[in-house]
């Protein structure tokens, strides 16, 4: 995992999935368009087939009308014989009948053509409707595809915004953590410095006390019967403070027992003697 960006893996995965989603969406759009176009073309083909049937019917109708007309004007046909039997073969009535037959044929043909054109026009309208419906379906597919892309972009924006917020929070936490670590290290260093200083002071105090004690012992030993010097100083040792009075008292008792046997000898110690002793001790 990337320490600088703990969200790098999920961002890369999201980008990869989004690419696949776009590819699938585009492929789906192509398939849907092909299906709509195929359905539309199928409808158009069926209508065109119906138009072909209408043309065939027109041909049949006009052919039948023409055949009927030919039969009606055939001089050797049944109708001609009937007209001759009625004595109307060479009359004006026969000529009028021929004209009517021709007009009937023309009207029949015109009616067939008109009906066929009307049927074909209706089929053409159906073809246009099918194409419009197909276009509508295509438009719906395009709209759906665009909407999906918009939703994907919106989701991407929200995702990036969320990742940005998390990064900011992560950075703030890291900054606070580093600051706390630095403060802890500084506090530890300060404590160590104080501890070392106190320990050094204790060592100096202990050394001074030892010197004072040694000097007092020597003075007490050299005074013999002339005097006695008690050790009553207390040396503080910081966190390891030691009361030296107890040790001084014990040593004084040892000196007293070995060198002074008469309590009254203490009275021989004059004020001047005490001043001299304190001067030697640096007091």
Residue pairs with C-beta under 8 A, 6 or more apart in sequence:
1 8
1 9
2 8
2 9
5 11
5 167
6 170
7 163
7 166
7 167
10 163
11 163
14 156
14 159
18 152
18 156
21 152
22 149
22 152
25 145
25 148
25 149
25 152
26 145
29 141
29 142
29 145
32 141
33 138
33 141
36 134
36 137
36 138
36 141
37 134
37 138
39 134
39 137
40 130
40 131
40 133
40 134
40 137
43 126
43 127
43 130
44 127
44 130
44 131
47 123
47 124
47 126
47 127
47 130
48 123
48 127
50 119
50 123
51 119
51 120
51 123
51 124
54 116
54 119
54 120
54 123
55 116
55 120
57 112
57 116
58 112
58 113
58 115
58 116
61 108
61 109
61 112
61 116
62 108
62 109
62 112
62 113
65 105
65 108
65 109
65 112
66 105
66 109
68 105
68 108
69 101
69 102
69 104
69 105
71 77
71 78
71 79
72 79
72 101
73 80
73 98
73 101
73 102
74 80
80 89
83 89
83 94
83 97
88 94
88 97
195 239
198 238
198 239
199 238
201 238
202 237
202 238
202 239
202 240
205 235
205 236
205 237
205 238
206 235
206 237
206 242
208 235
209 233
209 235
209 244
212 231
212 233
212 281
213 231
213 244
213 247
213 248
213 251
215 280
215 281
216 229
216 231
216 248
216 281
217 231
217 251
217 255
219 229
219 277
219 280
220 228
220 229
220 252
220 255
220 259
221 255
221 259
223 229
224 259
225 259
225 260
225 265
226 268
227 265
227 266
227 268
227 269
227 273
228 255
228 256
228 259
228 260
228 265
228 266
228 269
229 277
230 248
230 252
231 244
231 248
231 249
231 251
231 252
232 245
232 248
232 249
233 244
233 245
233 248
234 243
234 244
234 245
235 242
235 244
236 242
260 266
